[in-house]
Amino acid sequence: MASQTGEIVQSSLAALLENDSFLPNLKGQTRKKAFTSLAAILSTPNHVHKSFLRISLENEEVVRIPAYRIQHNNTLGPYKGGIRFHENVNESEVTNLAALMTLKNALHEVPFGGGKGGVVINPREYSVKELHRICQKYVRSFSDIIGPDKDIPAPDMGTGDREMDWMTAEYKSIRPGQPYRGSFTGKSVVNGGSLGRREATGKGVYFTFRYLLHDFVKEEKSWLISTGNNYAKTAVALSDQPLRVAVQGFGNVGSIAALEAYHCKQVHNKVVAVSDRNVTLYNSEGLDIPALADYTYHNQGDLPKNVEELTKSGVKATILDREDVLYLDVEVLILAALEDQIRKDNVEQVKAKIIVEGANAPVTGDADKVLNNKGVIIIPDILANAGGVIVSYFEWLQGRETQFYSEEEVFALLSEKMQSTMSTILPQYFGDPYSLRQNCYIHAVMKLSNILYRQGKLY
Ligand code: NAD
């Protein structure tokens, strides 16, 4: 398990062990034994599947490409998690991500377990035909262990609806006459995908921020002030002032979160910076986010990276270095690019008072501690970026019912689900000394532990 994920699961279990009102029937040695069982179950995957995909390339060379499907835990339902195509994919990373999926689904009450897949390739180095073959071979290698009621993959870094459509077609041809629509989510809409899936994660990311600062703080202001809690002080102070927002990453998650911020009427905020793999764009008066979204749509996903391109986009901005987005004088920083962006070596340069994790694990464990000690509010990945898996769940349901929801219905259901999680977690967060991340983990571990106990698995 990821060192940070593993560490937090262990400390969540330690906190729950001391809490006599949690699983009160377990006492003394029996209690200790049950918690040891829990730690073992949550820190190891149920199954690690590895295969070498034999692919004939267009130049007639034949290669063997390592591929994984890791099934972490299925206590709550079929395994669920994306398939990543990236040259750095390895067993430990995929296992960590699978564990995070188990906890994320438990936190948001999505009836799935946690899984993850990966193929060790840089997809930019393969032709469309070769990528198609890789997808088909992946499904053939793992077809016995995936399926609508066993394990449901989805897109992740390096994959999208095209790959899910190819994989679904291969699954269908291997298993004729059997249900196949729910075997993969994140498919294209014409192929049974859900409306709103593409926007779901970015919308959810911004929703968690808006709900915390607008809905929750406004409603609970006097209680928050009375708690004397450090995070409560930060939230109340920020809820009364105009906010400057910076967004790292302008892809699927970052661009949608930035658009949500740009259009939001409830929070007085403006997006002053966005960044991508090449540059940071900054304008203290606020950036024209719709124009930038339009530009990236027509330019292979990249923001304008020089004066000429900026002029072409019609957007007023200063071009800064790619990393500068992390250190700007802003109140809110949305991290929607990669893992390990804020670390021990750069954490002191970060000025934001609220950090929202759109990417998985963009803040390392060391940096997380430093920021928490300063009263910085971190809305963690497990809470903020679950929009994708929540709408994947709706896609899976729609595939079973063959009834499709409108985009408005999807977004209304998404907000309802995320709001329900936020309203459970936030009062605990502001009322006790734990970070928001720790609170989310405690909640997820409680949910899983209760079920494992009821199922007689804690021996
Ligand atoms: P994406 O590929 O669409 O966009 C990634 C963005 O990050 C691009 O703008 C890219 O230029 C930028 N980027 C790449 N390297 C960078 C660097 N070194 N510095 C700054 N920017 C850099 O990916 P996405 O779907 O938006 O996902 C972003 C993150 O969110 C990933 O870590 C992904 O695992 C995570 N995530 C995505 C979803 C989803 O539904 N898409 C769900 C949960 C988590």
Boltz pocket constraint, residues with backbone or C-beta under 6 A from the ligand:
constraints:
  - pocket:
      binder: B
      contacts: [[A, 156], [A, 157], [A, 158], [A, 197], [A, 198], [A, 201], [A, 248], [A, 249], [A, 250], [A, 251], [A, 252], [A, 253], [A, 254], [A, 275], [A, 276], [A, 277], [A, 278], [A, 301], [A, 322], [A, 336], [A, 337], [A, 338], [A, 339], [A, 358], [A, 359], [A, 360], [A, 385], [A, 386], [A, 388]]
      max_distance: 6.0
